[in-house]
C-alpha cells in the first residue's frame, strides 16, 4: 500500500476540501419554443416541448 512521505498541511487540506465542496449552478439554455430558461436534457414545462417535439400538452393556469 502506498504511504505518503510527508503530512499535508492543514491549509492545503482545507483548500482541497473547499474547492470540491463548491456548489455548481445548473447549466441553463433558452428554450426556442417559449423563450424561458430550461435545464439541459429536460422537458420545457411551459410549452411541453423536448428536442423539438411536443411530449405533453401543458395545462393553462387561470
N, C-alpha and C positions, 0 to 999 in steps of 0.2 A: 504494500500500500504506500502511496506517495505521502510524504511528510513535508510540510513547509519548512524551509530553512530558517526563516525569521518570522516573528509575530507582526501582523499588520497593525498599524497604529489605529487608535480609536477614530481619528479624523478620517482616515482612509475607509474604514469600515462604515462609518456613518454616511459618508459621501456616496458610497456604492449603494447603500440601502435607500437613501433619499432619491437617488436617480431612478431606481427600479420601482419605487413606490409612487411615482408621479402618475396622476390620473390623466389619461388621454381623452380628448374630446372626440366624439364620433365624427366620421367623415360625412359631410352633408353635400348633396348635389341639388340643383334646382330641377324640379320636375317639368318636363316640356308641356305636359297637359294642363297643370294647374298653376305652375309658377311658384309653388311652395317648396321650401327646403325639405328634402326627404333623405333618410338614411339609405346608403347604397344597398342594393340587393333586398330591398323591402318594398312592399306594395304602397303606393301613394293612397292613403286613406281618404283623401279629399275627393279624388277623381276615380279611384278604383283601378287604375292602370298599373301594370307591371311589364316592363320591357316592351312597350308599345301595344300591348293587348289589354283589353278590359277584362279583369278577372272577377269582378263583382260590381253590382250596381250600388253606388253609395246612397245612403238614406238622407233625405232632406231634413235638416234641423229647422224647427219652427220656433 
